Amino acid sequence: QVQLVESGGGLVQPGGSLRLSCAASRSIVNINPMGWYRQAPGKERELVAIISSGGRTNYVDSVKGRFTISRDNAKNTVYLQMNSLKPEDTGVYYCYAHDFRSYWGQGTQVTVSS
């Protein structure tokens, strides 16, 4: 079992930045993979970024070059650095972990608007 708690969401203007954090309730060293999904109003949840236990990353095309996922195993935390935010990045962002089964956080709202 692992509990995931996201933080760092909020309201930001287009072009701004946010850093999301996902704190896990236990060691994440062997959790593979971990990642971030998002769900915009009226749309299905989509994968944003994923990181393996070895640090390999993958991103949805729409965020490549703007978002960076990272993990700090010592702090049991995964981060999503989001730069050059656009209104279409608005949504609820969910932390994800796979450890024999899928685990989800409660989500954090990100709103990009002027």
Protein Blocks (a to p, Z undefined) as FASTA:
>chain_A
ZZdddehiacddehiacddddddfbdfklgccdddddddehiacddfbdcdfkopacddf
klgokaccdddfknopacdddehiafklgccddddddehiacddebjaddddZZ
